[in-house]
Amino acid sequence: MRRTISTLRARASTPTGKKAIRYSLVSVIAVCVSQSVFITVFGLLHWTARDSAMFSTAVGAVPSYYLNRHWAWGKKGRSHLWREIVPFWVLAFISLAFSAWASDTAEGYVHSHDIDGLAKTVIVTGAYFGSFALLWVGKFIIFNKILFTKDEDLQAALANEVVG
């Protein structure tokens, strides 16, 4: 157990470990924003699950982009349209499509089983949340290896791929 804790501490103190911790904290913030919006528009305003997921994902993506770029990966200055903004929003739209599908599927389930009220909101919100949990690790890898790298880091990684 001690070895495991010391190994985790050692990994957390590496540059990638620090990014992973900051990415995790940004994810918590983005999830709180998007889940709050989802619960509001689905549970209180009675939007469809698909519309709720799409709107909530778009709202949550804005703080996610800025916090990930500036705080988690330490990028300063203007964002690069083709290397950062477009790929980030492509990933956001993939997340949006997946979360909309998961939410819509869950909504179909609760309707077919005559589940209503708070239970309906909990099940559909859980599907919305779960869709992001499934994509979370993959997005970290893409952010860390491609999206928010410094130009020289990306060039070195690409050179290693060509040589290796």
N, C-alpha and C positions, 0 to 999 in steps of 0.2 A: 504494500500500500504506500509506504514512504517513497519507494522508487517511482511509483506511478505519479505521485504528487510532484516529486522533484522533476520528473520528465516533463510533465505538463507545464510547470513553471519555466523550465528551460525553453520549451517550445514557444510559450507565450511571450518570452522576452526577445525572440527573434523578430526581424522586420516583418516576415509573413505572419507570425503569431500576433504581433501588435495590430496588423491590418485586419486579421480575422476577428480579433476582439472588437475593434472599432466597427467593422462591418456588422458584427452581431448586434452591437448597440444601435447602430443606424437602422438595422432591420427591426429591432424592437420599436423604435420611434415610428418607422414607416408602417408597421403592422398596426400600432395603436391608432395612427391617423386613419388608415384605410378601413380597419375594423369598425372604428367609431362612425365613420361615414356610412359604411355598409349597414350597420345596425340601425342607424337613423333612417336611411332611405328605404331599406327593406322592411325593417320591423315597425317603424313608426309612420312612414309616408306611404308604405305599401306599393313601392315600385316592384317590378318583376325582379327576380333573382339575377337574370342576365344583365338588365340595365343597371341594377345596383352594383354588380361586380365590375362592370365596365367603368362606371363613374368613380367608384371607390378606388379602383386600381390607378386610374389617371390622377386622382387627387393625391394618393399616397406616393406616386412616382416622383412628384416634384421635390418634396423634401429628401427623398431617397437619393436622387441624382446629386443634389448639391451637397448633402452631408457626406455621401460616399466619396465624391470627387475631392472635396476640400479637406474633410476631416479624416476619413479613413485612409485615403491614398495620398493626401498631402499635395494635391495638384493646385497650383496657383495660376493666376492669369485667366485669359479668355479660354473658353472651351473650344475644342476643335470640332467643327461640324461633322466631318466624315469619320474621324477616329474615335470620337467620344459621344456626341449628342445622338447621331443617327443610330449607332449600334446600341446605345442605352435604350432608346425608345423602341427599337426593334425587339429587344429583350422584354421591355415593358409590355409591348403589344402581344408577345407570345404569352407572357404571364396573364395578360388581360383575357386572351382567348381561352386559356386553360382554366382560369378562375371562373369565367363566364360559363364555360361548359360544365365545370364541377358544380357550380351553384344552380344552374338550370337543371342538371340531373337530380340534384338533391331536392329541388323544388318539385320536380315531377314525382319523386318518391313520396314526399310528404302529402302531396295531393292525392296520389293513388292509395295512400294508407289513411286518409282522413285525419291527418295530424294537423293541428291548428294552434294558434296562439304562440306562447313562449317556446314550446317544444319545436314548432315549425321554425321559428327564428334561430334557435340554437342549432338545429340540424343543418339548415342552409348556411348559416354563418360558419359552422364547423367545416363544411365542405369548401367554402371560400378560403378559410384559413389554411386548411390542409393542402390546397392546391399550391399555395405559396411555400409551404414547408417542403414540399417535394422538389421545387425548383431552386431552393435556397443555396444548396451546395454548388450546383452547377453554375449559378450566377456568380458566386464568389470566385470560382476558378476563372471564369471569363473576365471578370473585373480585374483580377490580380494578374493574369497572364497576358491579357490583350488590351482591355479597354482603358484602364487608368495607369498604364505603365508610362514611364518617361521615355522619350524617343530613343535614347541610347540603350535603354533596357530592352525595348522591343526589337531594335536592330540586332542586338547581341543574341536574343532568343531566336530570331529568325535565322541568323547566321549559324547558330548551333544546330538548328533543324536541317539546314542545307548540308552542313558538314557531317552531322551525325547520321 
